[in-house]
Amino acid sequence: MIKAFKRLLAFIAGILVVFGAAKTLFNWLARSENDEYEVWSDDEEREDA
């Protein structure tokens, strides 16, 4: 019973680590200046749309 509880806690901790790493990756990508997938490349095109 205790072994199953420890495994469950380890699994939950692993999931939290994966989500934390994904969040960090997405935040790093969001602040990157060279965004190749940006919809508008500058403010003038954004105003025209």
Phi, psi and omega in degrees: 000314180292323178296320178294321178295318178296320178295321178296316178297320178295320178296315179297319178296320177297319178297317179296322178295317180297314179295323177295319178294320179296318179296317178297318179298314181294322177295321178294319178292325182291328181268359179293134182286330182266076181266102183286344183256018181289139182289312178247135183276335176209178186292329181296316179294327180293322179291327180290331186284000000 
